[in-house]
Structures are given as structure tokens and as C-alpha cells.
Amino acid sequence: MRTLKKALCLVLVLSMVMGIGVIGAGAAYTDADQIEYKEAVDVMTGIGVMQGVGENTFDPDGTFTRAQAAKMLSYMILGETAAESLPARSDFTDVSADQWFSKYIGFGVQEGYIAGMGDGSFQPDAPVTGYQWAKMLLCALGYDPKTEGLEGNGY
């Protein structure tokens, strides 16, 4: 537990320090005036974790999907360059190796923070629930889903 607290503190300090050097990254989005948490978006964009949804658009009112969550976690853990060089995988019946998100989902399965829906599917286009996102984040930080009561379909 002590190591986890140290790691979380380090991540928070690093985010704040990097945030100082990130000025106006969110302004690069054409819909920047609609972004409520501009500072957070600036930091996450500046460190390469977020890229928007294409065409310089952030879409703050859009749906955060399970595939996007997998990509975001891969970028957070590995960095953009390493995440982009992951091999394509097909771990679920509804995820083929030729889909843009297969490598991020495959990495999550390999690392143990993605388990799918329990029926062999992942449902990459489904909205990620708060519980699912929390489970992915906690497991990526090293929590064991069995001991934390985080097992179940969709998590």
C-alpha cells in the first residue's frame, strides 16, 4: 500500500509539473470553448494521453467508449510511441486484429486490467461506465480485482 501511495503521489506531481509547461493545448481543438475542464484537457493533451476525436475536435459531450478507455490507459502506461508500436491482437469475439483499438485492448488483457464482458466479447463501442473505468484504472495501478471485489462482467 505504501508503494502505491508513493506511485500515486509521483504521478500527481509529474502531472502538475508537466501541466505548468502545457499552455493552451486544449485551445488547439476547434470546440475548445465547449470544454469545461480546460486545464485537465490541456495537461492530458500536452503529455500525449488525449488526442481528441479527429479533425482537431475534442467533443466534450461525446461518449467515452470502452475502446477509447483502452487506448487512453495504454498511452498513460507506455507513452504514445510504445503504445502505437503494440502488436495487433484479437482477444474477443467482437475485436478483430485489423481494428484500430485491438492492440490497446490486447495490451490491457495482457496486463490484467481488461477482462471483457464475460461472454467472450469486449463491446468496444459501448460507453464505459464509471465502475468499469475505475476498475481498469485500479487494476492498471496494481490492485488485484479478486481481493478488491472488482470482478464481474464488463469489468
Contacts in CASP RR format, 6 or more apart in sequence:
PFRMAT RR
TARGET T0000
AUTHOR 0000-0000-0000
METHOD contacts of the structure
MODEL  1
MRTLKKALCLVLVLSMVMGIGVIGAGAAYTDADQIEYKEAVDVMTGIGVM
QGVGENTFDPDGTFTRAQAAKMLSYMILGETAAESLPARSDFTDVSADQW
FSKYIGFGVQEGYIAGMGDGSFQPDAPVTGYQWAKMLLCALGYDPKTEGL
EGNGY
4 141 0 8 1.000
4 142 0 8 1.000
7 141 0 8 1.000
8 141 0 8 1.000
15 43 0 8 1.000
15 47 0 8 1.000
18 43 0 8 1.000
18 46 0 8 1.000
18 47 0 8 1.000
19 39 0 8 1.000
19 42 0 8 1.000
19 43 0 8 1.000
19 46 0 8 1.000
19 47 0 8 1.000
22 42 0 8 1.000
22 43 0 8 1.000
22 45 0 8 1.000
22 46 0 8 1.000
22 47 0 8 1.000
23 42 0 8 1.000
24 38 0 8 1.000
24 42 0 8 1.000
25 41 0 8 1.000
25 42 0 8 1.000
25 43 0 8 1.000
25 45 0 8 1.000
25 46 0 8 1.000
26 32 0 8 1.000
26 35 0 8 1.000
26 38 0 8 1.000
26 41 0 8 1.000
26 42 0 8 1.000
26 45 0 8 1.000
26 58 0 8 1.000
28 45 0 8 1.000
28 56 0 8 1.000
29 35 0 8 1.000
29 41 0 8 1.000
29 52 0 8 1.000
29 56 0 8 1.000
29 57 0 8 1.000
29 58 0 8 1.000
30 55 0 8 1.000
30 56 0 8 1.000
30 57 0 8 1.000
31 57 0 8 1.000
31 58 0 8 1.000
31 59 0 8 1.000
31 60 0 8 1.000
32 38 0 8 1.000
32 58 0 8 1.000
34 58 0 8 1.000
34 60 0 8 1.000
34 61 0 8 1.000
35 41 0 8 1.000
35 58 0 8 1.000
35 60 0 8 1.000
36 60 0 8 1.000
41 50 0 8 1.000
41 58 0 8 1.000
41 60 0 8 1.000
44 50 0 8 1.000
45 51 0 8 1.000
45 52 0 8 1.000
48 75 0 8 1.000
48 79 0 8 1.000
48 80 0 8 1.000
49 72 0 8 1.000
49 75 0 8 1.000
49 76 0 8 1.000
50 58 0 8 1.000
50 72 0 8 1.000
52 58 0 8 1.000
52 59 0 8 1.000
53 59 0 8 1.000
53 62 0 8 1.000
63 127 0 8 1.000
64 127 0 8 1.000
64 128 0 8 1.000
64 133 0 8 1.000
65 124 0 8 1.000
65 125 0 8 1.000
65 126 0 8 1.000
65 127 0 8 1.000
65 128 0 8 1.000
66 122 0 8 1.000
66 123 0 8 1.000
66 124 0 8 1.000
66 125 0 8 1.000
66 126 0 8 1.000
66 127 0 8 1.000
66 128 0 8 1.000
66 132 0 8 1.000
67 100 0 8 1.000
67 101 0 8 1.000
67 104 0 8 1.000
67 105 0 8 1.000
67 124 0 8 1.000
67 125 0 8 1.000
68 101 0 8 1.000
68 128 0 8 1.000
69 128 0 8 1.000
69 132 0 8 1.000
69 133 0 8 1.000
69 136 0 8 1.000
70 101 0 8 1.000
70 104 0 8 1.000
70 105 0 8 1.000
70 106 0 8 1.000
70 107 0 8 1.000
70 108 0 8 1.000
70 114 0 8 1.000
70 124 0 8 1.000
70 136 0 8 1.000
71 83 0 8 1.000
71 101 0 8 1.000
71 104 0 8 1.000
73 104 0 8 1.000
73 108 0 8 1.000
73 113 0 8 1.000
73 136 0 8 1.000
73 137 0 8 1.000
73 140 0 8 1.000
74 83 0 8 1.000
74 86 0 8 1.000
74 103 0 8 1.000
74 104 0 8 1.000
74 107 0 8 1.000
74 108 0 8 1.000
75 83 0 8 1.000
76 140 0 8 1.000
77 83 0 8 1.000
77 107 0 8 1.000
77 111 0 8 1.000
77 140 0 8 1.000
78 86 0 8 1.000
78 107 0 8 1.000
83 103 0 8 1.000
83 104 0 8 1.000
83 107 0 8 1.000
86 103 0 8 1.000
86 104 0 8 1.000
86 106 0 8 1.000
86 107 0 8 1.000
87 103 0 8 1.000
88 97 0 8 1.000
88 98 0 8 1.000
88 102 0 8 1.000
88 103 0 8 1.000
89 95 0 8 1.000
89 97 0 8 1.000
89 102 0 8 1.000
89 103 0 8 1.000
89 105 0 8 1.000
89 106 0 8 1.000
89 107 0 8 1.000
89 109 0 8 1.000
90 96 0 8 1.000
90 97 0 8 1.000
90 102 0 8 1.000
91 105 0 8 1.000
91 106 0 8 1.000
91 109 0 8 1.000
91 122 0 8 1.000
92 105 0 8 1.000
92 116 0 8 1.000
92 120 0 8 1.000
92 121 0 8 1.000
92 122 0 8 1.000
93 120 0 8 1.000
93 121 0 8 1.000
94 121 0 8 1.000
94 122 0 8 1.000
94 123 0 8 1.000
94 124 0 8 1.000
95 101 0 8 1.000
95 102 0 8 1.000
95 105 0 8 1.000
95 122 0 8 1.000
95 124 0 8 1.000
96 102 0 8 1.000
99 124 0 8 1.000
101 124 0 8 1.000
105 114 0 8 1.000
105 122 0 8 1.000
105 124 0 8 1.000
106 114 0 8 1.000
108 114 0 8 1.000
108 140 0 8 1.000
109 115 0 8 1.000
111 140 0 8 1.000
112 139 0 8 1.000
113 135 0 8 1.000
113 136 0 8 1.000
113 137 0 8 1.000
113 139 0 8 1.000
113 140 0 8 1.000
114 122 0 8 1.000
114 136 0 8 1.000
115 145 0 8 1.000
115 151 0 8 1.000
115 152 0 8 1.000
115 154 0 8 1.000
115 155 0 8 1.000
116 122 0 8 1.000
116 123 0 8 1.000
116 153 0 8 1.000
116 154 0 8 1.000
116 155 0 8 1.000
117 123 0 8 1.000
117 153 0 8 1.000
117 154 0 8 1.000
118 152 0 8 1.000
118 153 0 8 1.000
118 154 0 8 1.000
119 153 0 8 1.000
123 154 0 8 1.000
128 136 0 8 1.000
131 155 0 8 1.000
132 154 0 8 1.000
132 155 0 8 1.000
135 145 0 8 1.000
135 150 0 8 1.000
135 155 0 8 1.000
136 155 0 8 1.000
138 145 0 8 1.000
138 148 0 8 1.000
138 150 0 8 1.000
139 145 0 8 1.000
139 150 0 8 1.000
143 150 0 8 1.000
145 151 0 8 1.000
145 155 0 8 1.000
END
